[in-house]
Amino acid sequence: MESPDLDGVMAIEESSFLTPWSRGMFAEDLGRDFSAPVVAVGEGGEIVGYAVCWTAAGESHLLNIAVHPARRRRGIGRALVRECIARGARAGSSLLHLEVRVGNEEAQRLYGSMGFRFLGIRKRYYTDTGEDAVLLAREIRESDAH
Ligand SMILES: CC(C)(COP(=O)(O)OP(=O)(O)OC[C@H]1O[C@@H](n2cnc3c(N)ncnc32)[C@H](O)[C@@H]1OP(=O)(O)O)[C@@H](O)C(=O)NCCC(=O)NCCS
């Protein structure tokens, strides 16, 4: 992800989340050396999805991921998670963890199909609705780097 991608990223962000990240949050992330934000690009050069993943102290955290509503169910989300895992592996990470809303069944199916396991529940984690978060994690191996 680079600055010129942010218009496309924001359009997807605002159509995907009840409480979207601001443009400034993404812009700030571009400057962090422990972050590896990634975009998926369509054949015409348009942004079709993105993910934000941080790696620190040997662990990675998937903070944000979304795919354009018209481009879902074509494997883009899976490819983005796989790329985060690969980047985490190259940065020396052994674990990728994330939080997902209890009611977000699509995302939970995606993570479940990729080997994430249940770690626990964070009660009322999402302040906009008071919804609980499911905490998931997946081991990262050296072989995931490729
Ligand atoms: C979650 C999200 C990123 C998935 O992106 P995607 O490109 O549609 O996902 P993929 O096509 O790679 O799907 C991979 C698997 O996830 C599961 N899945 C994804 N969407 C699903 C849906 N609507 N219903 C059931 N299963 C679904 C399926 O197992 C799917 O594999 P299959 O298509 O072979 O059955 C997308 O739905 C999205 O942007 N949602 C809004 C933002 C969001 O909720 N982000 C996650 C926050 S934690």
The ligand as an ORCA input file, in Angstrom:
! r2SCAN-3c Opt
* xyz 0 1
  C     -14.033    -11.164      5.146
  C     -13.639    -10.748      3.706
  C     -12.334     -9.960      3.762
  C     -13.444    -12.025      2.876
  O     -12.955    -11.640      1.606
  P     -13.277    -12.521      0.273
  O     -12.379    -12.061     -0.794
  O     -14.732    -12.514      0.013
  O     -12.862    -13.972      0.797
  P     -12.461    -15.237     -0.107
  O     -13.175    -15.188     -1.435
  O     -10.998    -15.365     -0.113
  O     -13.144    -16.392      0.772
  C     -12.362    -17.401      1.375
  C     -13.284    -18.277      2.203
  O     -13.899    -17.543      3.277
  C     -15.233    -18.014      3.487
  N     -16.198    -16.958      3.143
  C     -15.900    -15.735      2.678
  N     -17.051    -15.032      2.488
  C     -18.076    -15.841      2.858
  C     -19.498    -15.680      2.904
  N     -20.092    -14.548      2.512
  N     -20.226    -16.714      3.335
  C     -19.658    -17.875      3.724
  N     -18.295    -18.094      3.692
  C     -17.531    -17.077      3.275
  C     -15.398    -19.215      2.575
  O     -14.940    -20.352      3.272
  C     -14.445    -18.851      1.445
  O     -14.003    -19.957      0.693
  P     -14.902    -20.487     -0.562
  O     -15.302    -19.273     -1.363
  O     -13.944    -21.389     -1.285
  O     -16.071    -21.177      0.049
  C     -14.789     -9.918      3.049
  O     -16.029    -10.603      3.218
  C     -14.908     -8.508      3.577
  O     -14.253     -7.580      3.107
  N     -15.800     -8.307      4.580
  C     -16.016     -6.974      5.156
  C     -14.845     -6.542      6.013
  C     -14.576     -7.543      7.130
  O     -15.485     -8.092      7.742
  N     -13.285     -7.763      7.397
  C     -12.842     -8.711      8.405
  C     -12.700     -8.043      9.704
  S     -12.059     -9.168     10.943
*
